[in-house]
Amino acid sequence: MTGSGARKERDGEQKPKQGHEQEVSAGTIALAVGILLLLLVPLAGKHMTHLVASALLLALAATSFNLLFGYTGLLSFGHALFWGVGGYTVAVMMARFGFGYVESVLAALVMSAVVGAAIGFLCVRHTRIYFAILTLAFGQMFYGIAVKWDFLGGSDGIYGLPRPFNSLELYYYVVLASVLVSLYVLRVVTRSSLGLSFMAVRDNAFRAEFLGIRVKVTRLQSFVISAVFTGLAGALWVLLETAIGPESMFWTHSAEFVFVTLLGGPSVFLGPLVGSFIYAFLADAAMSLTEYWLFVIGAVLIGIVLFFPHGVLGYTLERLGSRRGAVDGDGR
Amino acid sequence: MGAVEGEREEMLRTEGVKKHFGSVRAVDGVSMRVERGEIVSLVGPNGAGKTTLLNLISGLIRPDSGRIYFLGRDVTGMRPSQLVRMGMARCFQISNVFENLTVLENLLAAVHSIEGSISPLRRYDEEEAVEKAVRVLREFGLDGKAHLTPKELSHGDRKLLDVAIAYALRPKMILLDEPTAAMSVGEKRTTVGVIKKLRDQLGVTVLLVEHDLDVVYEVSDRIIVMHQGTVLAEGRPEEVRENPKVREVYLG
């Protein structure tokens, strides 16, 4: 698995800057334009607003997933369970106990951290396919619980929740702000000394131990951070949809995180975000064209994966500039 | 025995350390000592148990019986990460580094770990840590290659990087496993220089497993000859060189 995870994360700042400065500023401009467009989205109508908000939340979950996958070298195939834990916590707090949005979302964060710590504790003892299968099993277990437990609404889930401000447009800005701040926090983590120890463990856990790094503890830290932000994405998504059902924890949803990450490129911080938007817009377009939309998406995606080896963003940055552009031209 | 007169301070001691793999007695009751400031070489034919002994000392595997003392403390059964924090660093036979990080980042990972500055809120390339890392790279002549990845280094430089990472952990003692394996003559010269420098200028005690006897005779204060999991002979290079038992083992 670490083969597909041959990732680099470098820093351009201590390097001589020949020609590189341009790429960085181009990246910064792209980022500024992107944020501007995101601010204007509600002008494009309700459908677009809802679509972009979903894409943003998928992007947050996928970026969190990639902290564990791309940066720490652990492929979780059950990450939708944290999305579900966040989402169900909000739904239960509001529908069953009458709490407000803010308390409910905060509770979702705590819950994701607790569940993340417990499941992570059991999973980080294993790596590669064993880790993937174990997380998959936990994900399906939680899905099973949600389907059977009436308190969580069974297979219908919990629905009819109020949306904050009673306005999709206003809530869109809440989502946008939350996602941007979360991505910024995750960026800080990946550039921190903790982030470097994630990468050291990913590249060579054996040697990391001989650096005095406690490998399992480090993996667990990554797991919990990843779980919390995935949980936040799920929590905010419930308020967007005003409903949640068990399928949000089904393994296909976990696979979606894996998929969009590979699509955009796991070696670039914003790769999962780019992958999420491609996926969301593609699915939306295909769905309006044909009932065989899954087939259309499948075909397009196979093409992208085959012809963009390091993901769309990874590949594009490689084409645009030097090798360095490929690894840190992500417009920080 | 070969130690200097006067003040001797024990760095490492093993007492009757044993490790059997099935019916193979890889290490079969080894007692040895390394004094502070020494360069000690472990030599012996293939399968003599040298690397296994190194693995036991560095905490990679646990002995079946016997004790290991480091800096006077019983460290038998401690994990490598604990021993590293106590001041025991180790290099590997096949260079063992972080392939997708730059040379500088390889060093920074070591610096942050040993300084206890691993935190989600501190940039890994903060000035203080970079300075420390660059200082180490300079000691090993790798400062010009700070932004390359290990893949882009020559075989010799990769090995040097391995040693530099260990040295960045500010160890009191470094265990080197065949540092000159598969090296060119020129690279071997450099490595001999580095081993001497570790002790003479950087004050690190060195325990070395090495096949190249020229290198061993040149750098060692003391040599421990192993054979079939036990210590066959021990002494200064000139003593070991003249030892008939050693000649027998090496020449057949």
Boltz contact constraints between the chains, C-beta under 6 A:
constraints:
  - contact:
      token1: [A, 7]
      token2: [B, 100]
      max_distance: 6.0
  - contact:
      token1: [A, 8]
      token2: [B, 100]
      max_distance: 6.0
  - contact:
      token1: [A, 10]
      token2: [B, 102]
      max_distance: 6.0
  - contact:
      token1: [A, 11]
      token2: [B, 125]
      max_distance: 6.0
  - contact:
      token1: [A, 15]
      token2: [B, 147]
      max_distance: 6.0
  - contact:
      token1: [A, 189]
      token2: [B, 120]
      max_distance: 6.0
  - contact:
      token1: [A, 191]
      token2: [B, 123]
      max_distance: 6.0
  - contact:
      token1: [A, 192]
      token2: [B, 120]
      max_distance: 6.0
  - contact:
      token1: [A, 192]
      token2: [B, 122]
      max_distance: 6.0
  - contact:
      token1: [A, 192]
      token2: [B, 124]
      max_distance: 6.0
  - contact:
      token1: [A, 193]
      token2: [B, 112]
      max_distance: 6.0
  - contact:
      token1: [A, 193]
      token2: [B, 117]
      max_distance: 6.0
  - contact:
      token1: [A, 193]
      token2: [B, 118]
      max_distance: 6.0
  - contact:
      token1: [A, 193]
      token2: [B, 119]
      max_distance: 6.0
  - contact:
      token1: [A, 193]
      token2: [B, 122]
      max_distance: 6.0
  - contact:
      token1: [A, 193]
      token2: [B, 124]
      max_distance: 6.0
  - contact:
      token1: [A, 194]
      token2: [B, 118]
      max_distance: 6.0
  - contact:
      token1: [A, 194]
      token2: [B, 119]
      max_distance: 6.0
  - contact:
      token1: [A, 194]
      token2: [B, 120]
      max_distance: 6.0
  - contact:
      token1: [A, 196]
      token2: [B, 109]
      max_distance: 6.0
  - contact:
      token1: [A, 196]
      token2: [B, 124]
      max_distance: 6.0
  - contact:
      token1: [A, 197]
      token2: [B, 118]
      max_distance: 6.0
  - contact:
      token1: [A, 200]
      token2: [B, 98]
      max_distance: 6.0
  - contact:
      token1: [A, 200]
      token2: [B, 109]
      max_distance: 6.0
  - contact:
      token1: [A, 203]
      token2: [B, 98]
      max_distance: 6.0
  - contact:
      token1: [A, 203]
      token2: [B, 99]
      max_distance: 6.0
  - contact:
      token1: [A, 203]
      token2: [B, 100]
      max_distance: 6.0
  - contact:
      token1: [A, 204]
      token2: [B, 98]
      max_distance: 6.0
  - contact:
      token1: [A, 207]
      token2: [B, 96]
      max_distance: 6.0
  - contact:
      token1: [A, 209]
      token2: [B, 80]
      max_distance: 6.0
  - contact:
      token1: [A, 209]
      token2: [B, 81]
      max_distance: 6.0
  - contact:
      token1: [A, 210]
      token2: [B, 80]
      max_distance: 6.0
  - contact:
      token1: [A, 210]
      token2: [B, 90]
      max_distance: 6.0
  - contact:
      token1: [A, 211]
      token2: [B, 109]
      max_distance: 6.0
  - contact:
      token1: [A, 211]
      token2: [B, 110]
      max_distance: 6.0
  - contact:
      token1: [A, 211]
      token2: [B, 113]
      max_distance: 6.0
  - contact:
      token1: [A, 212]
      token2: [B, 81]
      max_distance: 6.0
  - contact:
      token1: [A, 212]
      token2: [B, 84]
      max_distance: 6.0
  - contact:
      token1: [A, 212]
      token2: [B, 85]
      max_distance: 6.0
  - contact:
      token1: [A, 212]
      token2: [B, 113]
      max_distance: 6.0
  - contact:
      token1: [A, 212]
      token2: [B, 114]
      max_distance: 6.0
  - contact:
      token1: [A, 213]
      token2: [B, 113]
      max_distance: 6.0
  - contact:
      token1: [A, 214]
      token2: [B, 81]
      max_distance: 6.0
